[in-house]
Amino acid sequence: MKKFLTIVFTMLLIFACAIALVACDFHKHNWSSSWDYDDTNHWYSCDGCTEQKDKAAHTFASGKCSVCGKDEVATNTDIVYEVSEDGSYAICSGLKEDSTSTEIVISSTYKGLAVSKIGNDFCSGNTTIKKVVIPDSVKSAGYYTFKDCTSLTEVELGKGLTYLSYGMFMGCTSLESINIPSNVELIYDYSFRDCTSLTNVNIAEGTEEISEQAFANTTALKSLKLPNSLVTIGEAAFMNSGLQNIVIPDNVTELGPENRTYPVFYQCKSLEEVTIGKGVKTIQEGTFASLPKLKKVTLNEGLETIGNVAFNLCSQLTTINFPESLKVIGERAFYDTGLMEFTSTKNIEKIDADAFSNCKNLKKITLSASSKPVVLGDNNGRSPFINDSGWPSSTDIGVEEIVIEEGFKCSTENDIYGLFKGCKNLTKVTLASDFCPTDSMFRNCAQLTEIHFNGTKANWLLHTKDDNKWYDIENDKSINASWWNDGTGAYTIYCLNGETATKGEK
């Protein structure tokens, strides 16, 4: 019986070998035309099976394999590793001083332990490294990890990193592109500051914070798509970058901290177009001030406050929408911009002093029906629309037409003086039936030739029966409105039913 089983087994083995030989005879190897390689060897692969031919070790010369062309990879003799104090993981702590490697591939293990950390200043200041590969085992990196590696052009970030550390790639002036994977939640301060060749940044969904000056001085960076996962943008995050347009995602709640030295987009002289998401309630003081190429801004519902000097001196800014949610426009918010028209919104509560003064292209101002009385100007009586530097006043505001709609109420909280005083191009004004002027409101508007009054001629004459006063019909009292129409042209008042009156008619 035993002899019989031996014979059967032998026959089966011979049969299997025969089948293998026949199969091999039917398969013709199709060898690759280029070398495949790993860190140690190179070879040609067959695309129809797993066989390899001409497998041999690399022969490196001047940083490349002379056979397959692979860049030389730093070995463990180039990279210094150490074991953590508690012995639970390994640290990639630096390079030996005599290292000339152009490619750094950090090992995932050392002495049987996972390499979980890259130390501070790992290879900062190195001028020969061109490529860095960080394995998935690395969870954290110290500050200035690759700072001033001026030849670095390629980086592969592992799936273990949850943040990019302080100044991690700062001053890597040859780095042109970076892919930031979804596991990176935080791009810390100065991470890519002074990366002046950086043109392509791909930030995957998952990143929640871009911290202070993370992309400052990235002058070649023209565009950047921010992930919807982003919540926080730090102080001067894009200071002096080359960005031409930016869309702020809806989950972002503020553009930089409230108490900061520099705005998020400080000195972004190429920025032309901005869209701000629904999560931002306040555009803080000076956020977009003095950006010479900014032309278009899109604001979303949810915004409540545009802070002081927010768009100050943006001389090319001609297009902006004001959402119904807007409540406050701060002092000099749009001073000396290129805006051509302004219409207030239903929920507006305050338009501060000089908010639109010196806007030479502002041709039309409409004060719409408001849900509550609107505070115009400041407690010193300064107007939102003109820069009143003295008496008699003149201003360069370009307004030609002013419309005050039914339902607009001016607050009596402050004593506003000369709201549109000295608007030398103003020719036409439309006034609501319940309009009530303020002191010197249209004074020295010498080109004013027509007023369209949404009421009867009888009511107009009753309103203006006393010089330097305005009779409030609804409350049956006279209101001091000194010089409200002093120095204007000989305007005609066009009332309802085709009736007309003239200036000074009683």
Secondary structure, DSSP 4 states (H G I P E B T S, - for coil): -HHHHHHHHHHHHHHHHHHHHHHHHH----B-SS-EE-SSEEEEEBSSSS-EEEEEE--EETTEETTT-PBPBP-TTTEEEEE-TTSSSEEEEEE-TT---SEEE--SEETTEEEEEE-TTSSTT-SS--EEE--TT--EE-TTTTTT-TT--EEE--SS-SEEPTTTTTT-TT--EEEE-TT--EE-TTTTTT-TT--EEEE-TT--EE-TTTTTT-TT--B----TT--EE-TTTTTT---SEEEE-TT--EES-SS-SS-TTTT-TT--EEEE-TT--EE-TTTTTT-TT--EEE--TT--EE-TTTTTT-TT--EE---TT--EE-TTTTTT----EEE--TT--EE-TTSSTT-TT--EEEE---SSPBEES-TT---SS----SSS--------EEEE-TT--B-SSS----TTTT-TT--EEEE-TT----TTTTTT-TT--EEEESS-HHHHHHHTSSTTEEEETTTTEEEE-TTTTTT----EEE-GGG-EEETT--
